Amino acid sequence: MQFILVDGKAWERHRSAFADFIHRIERLIGNPPEVDEWLDNDAVCRRLNISPRTLQTLRDTGKIPFSMVGHKCYYRAGDIADLLNSKAE
């Protein structure tokens, strides 16, 4: 095992420089975008309190946007919330 001794002032300078570097990177990158939550058919049916057939009708008529991966449909949670809000109004 190897031990390295560092002067306290040198360590503070190094730590401060590294913290400045991190702050510059954060300013360049900004806040990371929020990641959308994706829901499957079962989750959407439960949230909307509808049957799978009604969900298929909503897909077929274009009232609810979706994406397919393989043979499975997925829906953005934000789109489902928008649909719920439009029902409430």
C-alpha positions in Angstrom: 0.0 0.0 0.0 1.3 3.4 -0.9 0.6 6.6 1.1 0.9 10.1 -0.4 1.0 13.1 1.8 -0.3 16.4 0.4 0.1 19.8 2.0 -3.2 21.1 3.2 -3.0 24.3 1.1 -2.1 22.3 -2.0 -5.0 20.0 -1.4 -7.4 23.0 -1.0 -6.2 24.6 -4.2 -6.7 21.3 -6.0 -10.1 20.8 -4.6 -11.1 24.3 -5.4 -9.9 24.0 -9.0 -11.8 20.8 -9.4 -15.0 22.3 -8.0 -14.6 25.2 -10.5 -14.2 22.7 -13.3 -17.4 20.9 -12.2 -19.3 24.2 -12.2 -18.1 25.1 -15.7 -19.2 21.7 -17.0 -22.6 22.1 -15.4 -23.0 25.5 -17.1 -22.0 24.1 -20.5 -24.4 21.1 -20.2 -27.2 22.9 -18.4 -29.9 20.9 -16.8 -30.4 17.4 -18.3 -33.7 17.0 -20.1 -36.4 15.2 -18.2 -36.9 11.6 -19.3 -40.4 10.7 -20.3 -42.1 7.9 -18.5 -43.5 5.3 -20.9 -46.6 3.2 -20.0 -47.8 -0.1 -21.5 -51.4 -1.0 -22.4 -52.3 -2.3 -18.9 -51.0 0.8 -17.1 -52.9 3.1 -19.5 -56.1 1.1 -19.1 -55.8 1.4 -15.3 -55.1 5.1 -15.4 -57.9 5.9 -17.8 -60.2 3.3 -16.3 -61.0 1.9 -19.8 -61.0 -1.5 -21.4 -58.2 -2.7 -23.8 -60.7 -2.5 -26.7 -61.5 1.1 -25.9 -57.7 1.8 -25.8 -57.4 0.2 -29.2 -60.2 2.5 -30.5 -58.4 5.5 -29.1 -55.2 4.4 -31.0 -57.1 3.6 -34.2 -58.9 7.0 -34.2 -55.7 8.9 -33.4 -56.9 10.3 -30.1 -54.0 8.9 -28.2 -50.4 8.9 -29.5 -48.3 5.8 -29.1 -45.2 4.1 -30.2 -44.7 0.4 -31.0 -41.7 -1.6 -30.0 -41.9 -5.1 -31.5 -45.6 -5.9 -31.2 -46.1 -3.9 -28.0 -47.6 -0.4 -27.7 -46.2 2.2 -25.3 -47.6 5.6 -24.4 -46.0 8.7 -22.9 -47.2 9.4 -19.4 -47.5 13.1 -20.3 -49.8 12.3 -23.3 -52.0 10.3 -20.9 -52.1 13.1 -18.4 -53.1 15.5 -21.2 -55.9 13.2 -22.3 -57.2 13.0 -18.7 -57.0 16.8 -18.4 -59.0 17.3 -21.6 -61.7 14.8 -20.3 -61.9 16.9 -17.1 -62.6 20.1 -19.0 
